[in-house]
Amino acid sequence: MAVIAEDVVCPVGEATACRALWATVLLACLRDAARDPRDQWLGTADFYTVASLAGIEAEVADDLVSRIRAGCTRLSL
C-alpha cells in the first residue's frame, strides 16, 4: 500500500491514479465555486483535505481560493 495522505492509502502503483482522481474532484469543485465565489466550502478543513489528497500544497490551495474570491474564472492545477 502507498500512503497519499496521513490516513489514506492506495494499492501500490495506484497512488498516481488516486491523486489524479482527487485532482479531478478538486477541479470540479473549484469550477463550481468560480460560478459562486461565496461558496462556503472554500477554505474549510474538507477543502484542504481534498487539496492535500490531490497533491496540492496548502499555499497553492490558498492562492486558488484567493483567485476565485477575486473573480478569476480560469483555473488550472
Protein Blocks (a to p, Z undefined) as FASTA:
>chain_A
ZZfbfklccdehilmmmmmmmmmmmmmmmmmmmmmmmbmkgopaklmmmmmmnopafklm
mmmmmmmmnopabdcZZ
